[in-house]
């Protein structure tokens, strides 16, 4: 008898998060979606899943999500951590409060739910956590200062997590999107990409779906760029 696979997507009401939820549902996962806007509940209803309105910056909301998912389906096989948008300003004009907000948006959005789902995955002896990061995590851009700083930190967290939980068959990887069609397009940005186009949310979702699959079972602690060749650092 096959086991029903279950995925949670945070910040999944729109954009790349929503596309990941749709793709995982198409691949046969039961999907639970967290969104602060209420769009996650509507999407989950469309997909025959579970929707919770709440914030990935709230431990209480995340606990409600995880508890409801386990109560409904009895397991969690995949966690996809998407994110909103953090503060942007000239590097020395960013206030202390804005830096703390950036940490909440781009780093703690992974750490908080990982604390909750990892014990479930350990008990199952299987699980995959996939974080939506940025192509600029290792080649930082002044356009996205808080994102670049804290997602560089996310890469370090991911490696430590992977080293710690690989023996339990619990994996963590980051997907690093470049210019994606969920963002406003400009000609100069398009021309800077070797492939001369923006990527699509569907391409990000397909990458996430691969990392969630059994075919990626030997991949952990990695940062996978999906940016049309825009960045080149290792």
Beta strands, then each sheet from edge to edge (+ up, - down):
strand 1: 6-10
strand 2: 30-35
strand 3: 50-53
strand 4: 78-81
strand 5: 127-132
strand 6: 170-177
strand 7: 223-226
sheet 1: 3+ 2+ 1+ 4+ 5+ 6+ 7+
end
